Amino acid sequence: MCGIFGIASQDRYDFDLEGYTDTIAHRGPDECGYYKDNHIGMGHRRLSIIDLSGGQQPIFNEDRSQCIIFNGEIYNYKAIKSELLHYGHQFTTNSDTETILHAYEQWGEKCVDRLRGMFAFAIWDSVKKKLFLARDRLGIKPLFYALYNGRLYFASEMKAILADPSIPRKIDDEALVSYFSLSYIPAPLTIFQHIRKLPAGYTLSWQQGKIRLNQYWDVQFAPEYGKSESYFIEEFMHLFEEAVRMRLMSEVPLGAFLSGGVDSSAVVALMSKSSSEPVNTFCIGFGGDVGGYLDERGYARSVADRYQANHSEFNVVPEPQGIIDIIVRAFDEPFADDSAIPSYFVCKMARQLVTVALSGLGGDEAFGGYERYLGLKLRNTYNLLPLLLRQQLLPLLVNMLPERADGHYTINHLKRFVRAGALPEDIAYYRFLTIIEEEKCKALLNNNGRMASGFSANLERMVSLFNSKEAGGNRGDLLNRAFYCDLKTYLPEDILCVTDRMSMHHSLEVRVPFIDHKIIELCAKIPSNLKIKASQKKYLLKKAVRPLLPDQVIDHRKQGFVGPMTQWLKKDLKKFTLDMLSKENIETVGVLNHAVVQDIVKSHFEGKEIHDTLIWAMLVFQRWHQIYIQN
């Protein structure tokens, strides 16, 4: 795992390549390497995992006309290398990086079709004066770029691009709306107008000052209804065992995150089957005044005991002053998924013993693990009720209900369902995803007239994905349409984004076997009624892995890898929240409406409505603005 940075220019351009690259030194503390000519500079920071002695980058082809810098891991590189040797290519290292470069020599831009793994890389052809960038199919690894003043900048993190003081830091209105609607900013947007994310499954070519984007991979949801449960279980377990086994490839110590849920527990079980040594496992619990909140440490221990793992635990307590700055600087843009907090600490704990950790991320998107999927499925039944009941009486009654005192989301989910359930299916799913209703978001953001196009664009992006032909079209299976939407937005730019930034902050590589593209392609063929059967989420996955895990791990209510933010905000973090969202601080930044902020905070503190994610979003945004705009 590494960090990459570069600048390409038609005209001769001199710049501080080393200084820019050093901004992402945390991604690769072991080594650094650089390449410059009259048109390009490329910098690389290396975290050594494979070919420790010979994998230094940049790596060149035989005649040194092409070179590559690479972030990620290619798990099938040995098979590709064997094929390339047959074609006569000569290798000077045993690294997967060199394999990509020779694959590009052999197959051109289509080399990405052969790669199985996670990757973001840049290849410079000094003869054609062409730069080729690529990001993996599911967006496990990030890649940012900016085309400004005739130069193309690219980097693993925006901070390297922003190190050039000439890059404007003007806020993108559409991205701002997306952030306060979703709690993250989906690709290709970033909070900065002049910087973009290369979307998952895309390549970018730069030549003669012009860029060309190409989508090389997408997933097509086409359920095979004629196949049995046992067929899909057998196919999945074959690919899952292979995916886990491939991700054990390493010359440094490995471990696994073990939350106590089904997904991470299944990964640990298969790691144990393929390893002659006890697996190092890492789990997080939560301290502070958490009320009735219960974490999943007990379930994690039962799995660790079953497989005799070397198990470690850490208790997270709410100390926001330090962690919020770390989060802001790690993401370079506002990011409000508070799972970043436990992710930070579990990565910190794991890095003390290992350099690589496997994670169960992706199981929910692949097999239907979220409450919103169940809500979408129940919506058809709900809409059989009389219109008056759905649109007036039930919303009135449900909105009067106080939230649960222990901070659990039961009532909150009911409110969100009733408010959106009677809407058209695509709009309803969008509302399930958002953390604030559009009218309230417009009131929260000052100058909302200027941002009107941002609201319509944000909605259109999600609706178009939900209704796309790849998802089955606007008459396709409802759940498959939701799965596709999440695979293109929430998975790469929220869940995987958290994992990448928090792990790389600690120079830790995280591998995600559930997000092997072959598994995702298989899951797109599994009928949705096998993923969510009646009201049981992840039905097929649980049936597949039940022989591997204790029954209580399979059957307990899903908690998720999140902390008790609802309770923390009311208690441990109350003073911090009120200080950060004071009238003076809000008006200094000038983006939010303080009266609306007050109303949101008051409602949360009084237990009328849970607004934990929205309040955290406001806290993070205020601090981000202070660091990246005001300073």
N, C-alpha and C positions, 0 to 999 in steps of 0.2 A: 504494500500500500504506500502511496506516495502523493506528492503534490507537484503539479505542473503549471508552468506559466510561459507566456510568449507574446511577442509583438512582431507583426509582419507589416512591412511598409514598401510601397512602390519606390519611394525615394530613399536615399541613404539617410539613416536615422540613428543617432547615437543616444544611448540611454543606460541607466544604471541597472543592468540586468540582475546583478547579484542582489542589490537592495530590494528590488521588487520580489524576487524569489524568496528572499529571507522572511518576508511577511508570512509565508506558509511553512516555515521551518518545522512547526509542530507536526505537520503531516509526514515529514521525513527527516528525523533527527540524525540518521546514521551517516548519510553522505549527501553531497551536492555535486551537480555537474551542469555545464553550460555549453551552448553552441551559438556562435555569431557569424553572420556574413553581412554583406551590404544591404540585405533586404529583410533579415529576420534575426531575432534573438530568442533563444529558448532556454529556460532554466528548469532544473529538476531537483526536488528534495526526495531522498529515498529512505523508506522504512524497509530494511532488508528482511525478506521472507524466503525467497527462492534464489538459489545460486548466490549465496552470501558473498563469495569471493570474486565472482565474475559478472555480476549483473549491473554494474555501474552504468548510468545513463548520462547523456544521450548515447544510443547505440547506432552504429552505422552499418550500411550494407557493404558488399564486397569492394566496390569501387569508391565508397564514401560519397556517392552522389545523393544518397537519401539518409535521413536520420530520424529517430523516433524518441519521444518522451512519453511515458505511460504511467497511468495510475490504475491499479486494479490487480486482478488475478485471472488468468486464462486456464481453466481446469483441464481442458483437453489439448493443451499445447504440445504434449509429447506425440500424440497421434498426428497432429498437423505437421510437426517437425519431420516425422518419418516420411510423410508424403512429399514434403519440400526437398528432403534429401534425395528422394527418388528423381526429382526434377533437376537435380544438380546444384542446389543452393549450398553454400558453404557457411557453417556456423562457427563463431568464435567464442560463444558462451553457452551455458545450459539454461538460460533464462527464457521465460515465456515472452518477455519483451522483444527479443530478437526474432522470435517466431512470428509475431505480428508483422514486423517489418518485412521479412521475406515473403509472408503471405500477401502483403500489399504489392511487392514486386511481381509476384506470380499472378495474382487475380485482380489487382487494382482495387477500386473502391468496394468491390464485392467480397473482399476478404472478411468483412464484418459478419457475413452470413455463416462463416465457418467457426466463429469464436463462441465458445460456451463459457460464460463467466461474467464478471463485472469489470467494466473498463471505461476509461476516458483517456484518449490518447491523441497525440499530434504527430504527423509525419510531414517532414519538409523535403520536397524534391528540388534540389538546387539547380537541376538542368531545366526543368519546366517552370521553375519559380512558382511552384504550387504548394499550398498548405492544405492538408487533409486532417480534419478533426472528426472524432466519432465518440458517441456516448452509448452505453450498453442498452439493451432492449427495454428493460424495465426501469432504468434510471437509478440503479444502485449507487453509481458514482456520479458526482456532479460535474458539470462543465459550463462555465460562464464565458460570454464573449461580448465585446463592444467594438463597433465600427465607428471610429471618430477621427476627424481630421486626416482622412486618408489612410489611417492605420487600423489594423485589426489586432485587438488585444484578446487573449484567452487565458483562463486560469481555473484551477480547482476551486478557488474561493474568490469572492469579489474583492476582498481586501488587497489582493495583489494588483488588481486593475486600478483600484482606488488610490494606490500608492502614487500613481501619476496625478499630480495636483491639477493638471489641465482637464481631467475627466470631470464633467459637471455632476453635481450631486442634486439635481433637480428631481423632486418626487414625482413619480408617475401616478396620476390620479386613479387610473383603472386598477393599478396594483394596490393603492391605498384602500379602495372600495373592497377589493378581493380580500385583503387582510382582515378588515373589520367584519366582513361577512363570513369568512371561512376559518379564520385564525392563522392562515398561511397564504402564500402567494404562489399560484400555479404557474407553470411554464407556459409560454416563454417569458412571462413578465418577471421583473424584479422591481423593487421599490424605486430604483433609479431609472429614469427615462432612457438613458444611453447604454444601459447594460441589460443583456438578455441571457436567459438560460437556454442552452441547447436542449430541446425536448428529448425525452427518452426515445430510443429507437431511431435517432436521426444522425446523419453525418452533415458536415459543413465543409465546403471547398472554397478556398480563397485563391484567386489568380487575377493578376492585373488590376488589383484594387476592388474587385467585385466578389461577392459571396453567393454561393448557391447551397441551399438546404435540400436535403433529400431524406425522405422517410424510408428506411430500408426494412423495417419490421413493424408488424402490427398483429394483434391477436384477433381471430374471428370466432365469435360465439356461434357454434353450430351443434346443438345438442344431438347426441346419438341415442334416441329414445329406445331403439331396439336392443341395446346392450344391457346386461344384468348388473346388479350391485356387485356381485362377486367379480365380474370382469373388470369393472372400474377399480375395485379395491386391489386386485392383483396388478393391474397396470400401474396404479399409483405407487404401491409399495415397492415395485421394481425400480421406478424412477426415483422415488424418495431415498431408498437405500443407496442407490448410485450417486445421487446428489450429495448426500451426507458424506459418503466415502470419498468422493472427489475433493470435497472441501477439507479433508484431513491432510491434504498435501501441504507440507511445511517443513522447513529446516529449523523452526523455532518452536517454543512451547505453545500448546493450544489449550483452550478451555471452552466453556459454554455458559451463556446466560440461562438461568433456570428460574423462571418467575413462579412456577407452580401451576401454570395453565397447561392445556393439552399440547399446544404447539411446541413450546420450548422443552417440555417433558419428553415428547416423542423424539426430538432431535438428540437429547441426551441419551435416550435409550439406544438409538441406533449408533451413536458415537461409541457407546460402551461395548456394543457388539463388535465393532471394527477396531477396537483399541486394546492393546495388551496391558496398558497401564490405566489406573483409575482416572476418570475424567475430572478435570478441575471445573467446578460449577460455582456460579456466583448469583446471589439473590439479594434483593433489597426489601427492607421493611420501613415503616414510617413511624416517627415519633412526634412529639409535640401534643397539643390538645386536639385530638382527632375525633372526639366524641365516640360514636358507635362504629367508626370505620374499622374494618378488619382487612389486613393484607393476606397474601397467599403463602407466607413463609412455611406454614405447616405442611401444605401440599408439596412444596418444593423439597422439604426435608424427606418426605415419604419417598419421593423419586430418587433423591440422592442416596438414601439408605438402601433402596432396592438394588441400585447399581453400584453401591460402594464407592460413590464419588468422593473426591476431595472437596468438601463443600464449605463455602465461605458466605457470610451474611454481613450486611451493613445496614444500620438504622439511620434513615434520613430525617433530619430535623430541620424545621423552617428557619433558615438564616438568609434572608433574601438579599441583603446588601451586597454580598460577594457574588452569589450565584447569578443574579440578574445581569450583572455586568459581563460575567463569563458567557452567558447565553447570548447577549446582544453582540458581543465581539466575535463569537463563534459563527453566527449566522450572517452578520453584516447587514441584515435587513430585519424588520420586525417579524417575529415568529412566536406564536402564542400557544403552541401545544405544550402544556406543562409537564408532559412526560419527559421533556428535556431535563428536568430536575433529577428524577431517579436514573435516567440514562447517564447523566453526567457522573453520578456516584457509582453506578455499577461498572462503568468503564474505568473509572479511577481505581476501583478495587481490583478489577480483573488485571489491569496493567501491572500490578505489583507481582503477579505470578506468571502471566502469559503475554504473548505478543499478538496472538490470534484468538478470537472467540467466535463461536457459532451462535446464531440467534434463531428463534422461532418466528421471526417477523414474516408476514405474508400469508400465514395460514387463514387469517380472518377474511382477507380479500379473495383468496382462492376457493375457500370452502363455505363462506357465508357465516361469519361469526359475529356480525354487529347487530345491535338491536334495531337499527334503522332498516335492515333488510327484512326483519320480521314485521316491522311496522308497515313497510311497503306491501308485503304479502297480505297482511290483515286489512289493508285499505279497501280491497274489493268487497269484503264482508261488511265493513263499516258503511260503505256507500249504498248498501241495501236499505239502510235506515231512512225514515222520512226526512225530506229536505229541511223542514223546520227544525227537527231535532238536531240534525248535523250542523246546520249553519247558525243557529241561534241559541237554542236551549242548552245543549251540551257544552259549547264553548263558554257560555255564561257561567254555568255551574262549575266546570272544571277550573276555570281561571280564578275562582274564589277559593280553591283549595290551598291551604298553606303547604309549603315544602316540608319534607320529612326532617325531623330534628337532627337525625344522625347524618344528614348530608347526602343520603343516597338519592339517586336520580329517578326513582319510580314515578313520583308525581310529576316531575319535570318532563319526563318522557311522555307521560299521558297528555300533558298540556300541549307539547309540541305536536303530538299526533293529532289531537282534536283540531288544532289551529290549521293544520295543513292537509288533513286526510280527505277533505271534500274537494280539494283543488284538482285540476288535471294531473295525471300521473307524473309527467315530467317536472311540472312546477312543484308538486308535492314532494318529490325526492330532493329537489334543490332546497326546499324549505327544511327538510330533515337535516340537511348538511350545514345549514347556516346557523350562526350563533346569535344572530340578531335579525329581527324582521326589517324589511327594506325601508319602511317609513321611519322607523326608529333610528336606523343607521343614517338616513339622510339628515335627521334632526341632530344626531351625534356629531356628524362631520360638518364643520363650517364650510361656507361656499359650496353647498351641495348642488347649486345650479350649475356650477362649473363641472361638477362630477357626474352630471346626469348620464352622459354617455358611458361612464364607467359602470354604472349600475346595470344598464341594458346590456353592455358587453359581457359583464360577469355572468349574468343570467343566461345569455345566449351561448356562452362557452359550455356551460354545464348541460343545458338542454340539448345542444347539438350533439354532444357526446352521448347523452342518454338515448337519443333517437337515431344514432348513426347506424349505418348498414352493418358495420362490424359488430355492433351490439345486438343486431337482430332487427333493426328498423323500428319505426314507431308502432308496429303491431307485434313486435317480438316479445319474448318472455320478459316480464317486468324485472325479475331478479337479475337476469343476465345483463340487462341494460344498466342496472345499478352497479353490478360487478365491473362492467367495462368502464363506466364513468370513474369509479374509484381507482382502477388500475392505471388510468391515464392522468389522474390528478392527485388524489389523496395519498396513494401509495408512494409515488416517486418524490413528491414535493412536500410531504409532511412526514410520514412514517420513516421512509428511508433517509430523508434529509436529517431528521433528528439523529438517527443512528450514525450517519457519516460524520456530522459535525462534532458530536459529543465523543465519539470514539477517536477521531483523529486529533481532537484537542489533547488527548492523552497518548497519542502515537500508538493506537491500538487498531488492528485490522479486524473488522467484523464481517463474517460470511453468512449468507442467508439462503440455506438450501431450499426453502419453500418457494423462493423466487427464481429458481432455475427456470429458464424459459420453456424447457420441455415439459415441466410440471404445469406451468401456466397454460400451455397449449393443450395439454390433456384435460385440465380442469374446464376449459372452454367447451369441451365436448360432453361433459357430465351434465345431465339434466338437472335443473335447479331444484326439483323436488327430491333429489337425492342429497343435495347439500343442506337444505332446510326441509325437514319432513315433519308435517303438522307444525308444531311450535318448537321443534328441537333444532337448534342451530348446529351447523357442522356435523350433521348426522353421519354422512359417509366417512368423514375423516375419523370421527370418534369410533366408528365401527372398525375401521381399518387398524387403528393403533390400540384398541382395547386390550389385546393380548400382551402388549408391552408395558402397560401402566396400571397402577392401583386404581380400583374402581372409583374411589373418592376423588381422584384427580380428573377422571373422565366426567363424572356426574355433578361436581359442585358448580355453583353459579359462577359465571365468568366475572372476574374482577377487572382484568386488564392491567396494563403496566402504567398505571397512573396513581398519583398520590391523593391525599385527602385535601385538595386545594379548597374545596367548598368550606371546610371547617377551618383550615389555616387562615383564610382571608378574614373570617369572622373573629378569630381569636389571636393566634400567634402573630399574624401579619397585619392586624387591623391598623395599628399605628403607622406602619410603613405605607400601607395603602392610602390612608388619609393624607399623609404627608406628600406622597408622590402625586396624588390627584387633587391637591389643594388648588384653590382658585388661582393663586399666584403662578404655580407651575403650569397649569392648563393654559392660562392666558399668555404666558411667556412663549410657549410653543406655538399656540395660535391655531391649532388644527381641530381640536375638539371643543364642543359646547359644554361649558362647565355645568350649567343647569341640568343638562341631560345626564352628564357623568354622575352628578349628585343623586339624581333619581335612580339610576341603575345601582349604585352602591348602596343606597338606603334600602331599596327593595331586597337586595341580597342579604344585608345585615339583619333585616327584620324577618327573614324567612318567607317572604311573599313569593319570591322567584329566585331560582338558582341562576346566578350570572357569573360563575367562577371563571369560565374561559374568557368571557367578554371583559371582565375586570382585569384579569391577567394580561389580556391583549392591550388594554389601555396602559397598564403599568409598563409593559415591555416597550410599547411605542414611545411613551414619554421619555424613557431612559435612552432608547435608540436615537431619538431626535436630539437629545442633549449631547450624545457622543459623536454622532455622524454628521449632524447638520449644524448645530449651534457651535460645536467645537471644531 
